[in-house]
Amino acid sequence: MPFAKSRSEIPKEIESEWIEDIWKRIREHLEKKRAQILEDIVNYPPPIPACDQHYNYLLEQRVHISQELRRLNTLLQDRSASQDEFKLIDEFLTASAYIQDETEQDIRAACKGALSVAESR
């Protein structure tokens, strides 16, 4: 769900604080998910046969979450001052396989909250 206001309609100092907090939430969620996957792999009961589907699934998830974190890092490094940060967040959330349900709703609510604060000033 795209956000209603554009970046140019929000005061820079408010936008900067909210945006950094939102990106931090996204990173923390992905890092937590990665740690959870790694813990599941480390604690997987031996012996592990090569055909163990669940273990292989965990290994695939480890690769995918690492790719998602790299995508996030690349996006944050390559973003420019002229880009609409709320649109970038929206696109990242939409494409993410690991940010869903309640977490996605919380992040989208934070974006809407930032826009509401900007409107009231």
C-alpha positions as a printed Julia matrix, in Angstrom:
121×3 Matrix{Float64}:
  0.0     0.0    0.0
  1.75    3.19  -1.13
  1.94    6.11   1.24
 -0.15    9.18   0.49
  2.32   12.03   0.81
  5.51   12.58  -1.08
  8.9    13.18   0.49
  8.91   16.84  -0.5
  5.89   17.5    1.76
  7.65   16.39   4.97
 10.11   18.59   6.89
 13.64   17.19   6.5
 14.45   16.81  10.2
 11.25   14.86  10.91
 11.7    12.72   7.84
 15.3    11.91   8.67
 14.52   10.76  12.22
 11.54    8.66  11.22
 13.18    7.17   8.15
 16.28    6.07  10.04
 14.11    4.52  12.76
 12.06    2.63  10.18
 15.15    1.32   8.36
 16.57    0.31  11.75
 13.39   -1.66  12.53
 13.63   -3.42   9.18
 17.3    -4.32   9.72
 16.68   -5.51  13.29
 13.83   -7.72  12.15
 15.93   -9.29   9.37
 18.91   -9.77  11.7
 16.67  -11.44  14.28
 15.23  -13.73  11.61
 18.74  -14.61  10.4
 19.88  -15.39  13.95
 16.82  -17.61  14.41
 17.62  -19.55  11.23
 21.28  -19.92  12.2
 20.29  -21.15  15.66
 17.98  -23.74  14.1
 20.83  -24.94  11.89
 23.36  -25.11  14.74
 20.93  -26.95  17.02
 19.68  -29.37  14.38
 19.92  -32.88  15.81
 22.57  -35.13  14.27
 23.05  -37.21  12.31
 21.94  -35.12   9.34
 21.48  -37.14   6.15
 22.08  -35.32   2.87
 18.44  -35.86   1.92
 17.01  -34.25   5.07
 14.45  -31.86   3.58
 13.96  -29.69   6.63
 17.69  -29.18   7.15
 18.16  -28.35   3.47
 15.26  -25.92   3.75
 17.01  -24.18   6.66
 20.19  -23.91   4.59
 18.2   -22.33   1.75
 16.58  -19.9    4.17
 20.03  -18.91   5.45
 21.04  -18.02   1.89
 17.82  -16.12   1.21
 17.91  -14.06   4.41
 21.53  -13.15   3.71
 20.53  -12.03   0.22
 17.73   -9.92   1.67
 20.14   -8.25   4.1
 22.56   -7.56   1.22
 19.68   -6.07  -0.75
 18.88   -3.83   2.2
 22.52   -2.76   2.58
 22.82   -2.0   -1.13
 19.59   -0.02  -1.12
 20.71    2.05   1.87
 24.16    2.7    0.38
 22.82    3.63  -3.05
 19.9     5.8   -2.01
 20.13    9.42  -2.98
 18.77   12.55  -1.37
 16.33   12.96  -4.24
 14.64    9.61  -3.69
 11.32    9.2   -1.93
 12.3     7.2    1.16
  8.74    6.18   1.94
  8.41    4.74  -1.54
 11.69    2.81  -1.07
 10.41    1.4    2.22
  7.1     0.46   0.62
  8.86   -1.32  -2.26
 11.23   -3.14   0.1
  8.38   -4.33   2.31
  6.37   -5.47  -0.69
  9.28   -7.5   -2.07
 10.42   -8.95   1.25
  9.8   -12.6    1.99
 10.75  -12.11   5.65
  8.81   -9.03   6.66
  5.18  -10.01   6.8
  2.04   -9.87   8.85
  2.28   -7.97  12.13
  5.82   -6.72  11.56
  4.93   -5.33   8.15
  1.81   -3.7    9.57
  3.85   -2.1   12.39
  6.39   -0.69   9.96
  3.71    0.63   7.62
  1.93    2.19  10.62
  5.19    3.9   11.61
  5.43    5.35   8.1
  1.87    6.6    8.29
  2.61    8.03  11.73
  5.56    9.93  10.32
  3.35   11.34   7.59
  0.67   12.33  10.13
  3.22   14.16  12.3
  4.45   15.99   9.22
  0.9    17.01   8.29
  0.21   18.44  11.74
  3.2    20.81  11.62
